[in-house]
């Protein structure tokens, strides 16, 4: 059962002046365009709110969702997809910088990484943005169902080494549901709420 039965879409933004009011608490979700970020969001919320597509790079705006009064989830634009025009990539960079530099309500970051890959340069840059603000980062190693137990353990170890000891990590599969309860609990912790499963 979803811990956020009343979750709903609020607005999309491609400029800082379109962000929702900087009040309450929010957690941002980031990840490469093909890392399974939208599927992870939907699995954690128990609802299909984030748009999923077989074509990477479809999340081109910053999408704000209300989870409950005063609590939000922010789906950040996917990054690192080669077919996105260079100008669009630069716009996203400026938008994300403005977001991380101004949002007082930001409580933490979820970073979706394909379990079959080690966190890359752009993933680590997102991590550093939050680390510089003193905000916690939780990495979900998505699509873990595509790995056997030995490879999954290796992925967890290599990702922990890449991200550092101050970042929490977990294996995650939106398809099988593995790791959903733990990720949901981490989201609640960041928001500071106590929600039922």
N, C-alpha and C positions, 0 to 999 in steps of 0.2 A: 504494500500500500504506500502511496506517495505521502511524504511528510509535508507536502505543499499542495493540498487539494484545490486551493484557490489561486494558484499561480496563473499569471496572465501576462500577455505582451503589453508593454507600455508604449514604447516608441523606438524609432531608429534614428541614428544620428550620423552625419558625415562631417559635422562641424562642432566645435566645442560649445557654441551657443545653443545647440540643440540637445545637449545633455539634460537629463532630468535634474530636478533640484538636488543639490548636494546635501541631503539630509538623511538621517537613519544610517543603515549599514548595507554595504553591497560587497559582493565577491565577484571578481572578474574571471572569465574563462578564456584562455588563449591556447593557440596551438597551430602547427603547420596546417595548410589547407587540406591535406589528406590524412590527418592524424586521427580522425574519428571524434573530433571535439563535439560536434552537434549531436551525434549519437550518444556520447557520454552524458551531455546535458540532459537529454530526454530520458535516459535510463535513470539518472540520479533523481530527477524530479518525478519520475513515474508518469510523465505526460509528454506528448509530442508537441513541444513548443518551438524548439530550434529546428530550422529547416535543414534537412539532410538531402544530399544529392550525390549521384555517381560522378558528377563533374566537380573536381576540387576547385576551391576558390570562390564558391557561391556566396559565402558570408562576406559581403563587401562593405557593410555598414556596421556600426556599433549598435547592437540590439539590447534594449533594457527590458527586463522582465520583473514584475512585482511578484514576490513569493508569498508575502504576507505584508500587512501594513508596516512600513518602515524597513522592510527587508527586500533587497533586490539581487538579481543575478545579471551580470553584464556579459553578453556574448561578443567578444572582440573579433575583428576581421581576421580571417586566416591569413597566414603569411608564408612566403617561400615558394609560391607556385610560379613556375617559369613563364607561363602564358599570360600572366597579368602584365599590362603595359608598365613601363618604368615610371611614368608619371603617376599612375595609380598607386604604385608601391610607395612613392615619395609622399603622396597624400596620406596614405595609411600611417606612415612613420610619424608624420607631424600630428595626426589625430591621436595616435597612441601616446606620444610624448606629452601632448596637452592633457590627456586623461590622467596619466600617472603623476604628472607634476601638480595637478590642481585638485584631485578628488580627495577631500578629507573623509568622506564616507567609506572609502575603500578599506576593507578589512583584510583582504588577502587575495591570492591568485591561485587558481587551478590551472595547471599546465598539462595539456593532453599531448602525449608523445607516443608515436607508434612503437609498440613493444619490440618490434623487429629492428628498430633503429636506436642508436645511441643519441641522446639529446644533442642537437646541432648548435651551430653558432647563433642562429636566431632564437632558438629556445633558451639558450643561456643568457642572451641579451634581455629577454623578457624577465627571466629570473633575477638578473641584476637590477632591473628597474625596481622590482618589488623589494629586493633585499636592501637597496639604497634608501627606501622609505621605511624600513623596519617592519615590513609586512610579511606574514608567513606565506610560503609557497608549498602547494601540495601537487605532486606530479602523479598523474594517472597514466600508467603504461597501457594504453588502449590496444584493443585487438589481441589481447593476450591469449585468446582461444586459438590463435593461429600458431602458437608455439607449444612444443611438448614441455614436460615439467623441467627437464634439464636446461633447455634453452630459455625458458621463462626465468629460472633462477639466475642464469647468467645475465639476462637483460636487467634484472633488478639490481644485481651487483654492479654492472658497468654503468648503469644510470645513476646509482648512488655515488659512485666515484666521480662521475662527471658533474653532478649537481652540488655536491658538498654535504657535510653532515647536518647543516641547519635546515635542510629541505626534507619533508616527508614524502615518501613514495609508496606506491602500491601497484600491483597488477590489476587489470580491469578489463572486463569484456561486456560491452553493451549487448552483444548477441546472446550470451549465456547468463548474464546477470551476475557473474563472479565479480566481487569487489564493490558492488553497488551499495550495499548496506554500509560498508566502511567509508566509502566516499561521501555518502549522505551524512554520516555522522561528522565527518571532517568539515563539511559545509556548514552544518549547524554550529560546530565549535567556532568557526571563523565569524559567523554572524552573531554569535553570542546568544543564540536562542535555544530553547529546549522544546523540540518538536517530536511528536510521536511517530513511530514507523507506521 
